[in-house]
Amino acid sequence: MVLLTEQKTYNAGQKVGPGKYVCIDCGKELTLDKSEQDLRKCPACACEEYQCFPMTHIRPDIKSADDVKNPPKRGKSNI
C-alpha cells in the first residue's frame, strides 16, 4: 500500500508543524521537529516561501538514530 501526501506551500511567519520545508528559490531544507513553530525566512536567500513535506508517522518511542535502525518492538500488526 502506497500513501501519497499532498505537497503544500507555506510562507515565513506561519505557525507550522513538524516536517521538512524546502525553499522554493534555492532548495535549502529546514527540518522542524516540533509543532507550532514559526517558519522563518530562508537563511540562505531570505525567500519566504517553502514547499512542505509533512512528517506523518512520528513514533514517540523513536528517540535516537539507533532506534531508527533497530526500532523498539511493538504489539502485533494487522499487516
C-alpha positions as CSV (number, residue, x, y, z in Angstrom):
1,M,0.0,0.0,0.0
2,V,1.4,3.4,-1.0
3,L,0.3,6.6,0.7
4,L,0.7,9.8,-1.2
5,T,0.9,13.0,0.8
6,E,-0.2,16.3,-0.8
7,Q,2.6,18.8,-1.2
8,K,1.8,22.1,0.4
9,T,3.3,25.6,0.3
10,Y,3.8,27.8,3.4
11,N,5.1,31.3,4.0
12,A,7.6,32.6,6.6
13,G,5.8,33.7,9.7
14,Q,3.2,31.0,9.7
15,K,3.0,28.6,12.6
16,V,3.7,25.1,11.2
17,G,4.0,21.5,12.4
18,P,6.8,19.0,12.1
19,G,8.2,18.3,8.7
20,K,10.8,19.1,6.0
21,Y,10.4,22.6,4.5
22,V,12.2,23.2,1.2
23,C,12.9,26.8,0.0
24,I,11.2,27.3,-3.4
25,D,14.0,29.6,-4.6
26,C,17.3,28.0,-3.6
27,G,16.3,24.5,-2.4
28,K,17.7,24.8,1.2
29,E,16.0,22.4,3.5
30,L,14.7,23.2,7.0
31,T,13.6,20.3,9.2
32,L,11.3,21.1,12.1
33,D,10.5,18.5,14.7
34,K,8.1,20.4,17.0
35,S,4.5,21.6,16.4
36,E,3.5,25.2,16.4
37,Q,6.9,26.6,15.3
38,D,7.2,29.9,13.4
39,L,8.6,29.3,9.9
40,R,11.4,31.8,9.3
41,K,12.8,33.3,6.2
42,C,15.3,31.1,4.4
43,P,18.7,31.6,6.0
44,A,20.4,31.2,2.6
45,C,18.5,33.5,0.3
46,A,15.8,35.2,2.5
47,C,13.0,33.7,0.5
48,E,9.7,33.5,2.4
49,E,8.0,30.6,0.6
50,Y,8.6,26.9,1.2
51,Q,7.2,23.6,0.0
52,C,6.3,21.3,2.9
53,F,6.8,17.5,3.2
54,P,4.9,16.7,6.4
55,M,6.1,14.1,8.9
56,T,3.0,11.8,9.1
57,H,4.3,8.8,11.0
58,I,6.3,10.0,14.0
59,R,6.6,7.4,16.7
60,P,7.1,8.7,20.2
61,D,9.3,5.7,21.1
62,I,11.9,6.6,18.4
63,K,14.4,8.9,20.2
64,S,17.8,8.3,18.6
65,A,19.4,7.2,15.3
66,D,20.0,3.7,16.9
67,D,16.2,3.5,17.5
68,V,15.6,4.2,13.8
69,K,17.9,1.4,12.7
70,N,16.6,-1.0,15.4
71,P,13.1,0.2,16.3
72,P,11.7,-0.9,19.7
73,K,9.2,-3.8,19.4
74,R,5.6,-3.0,19.2
75,G,2.4,-5.0,19.5
76,K,1.2,-7.3,16.8
77,S,0.4,-5.7,13.4
78,N,-2.6,-6.4,11.2
79,I,-0.5,-6.3,8.1
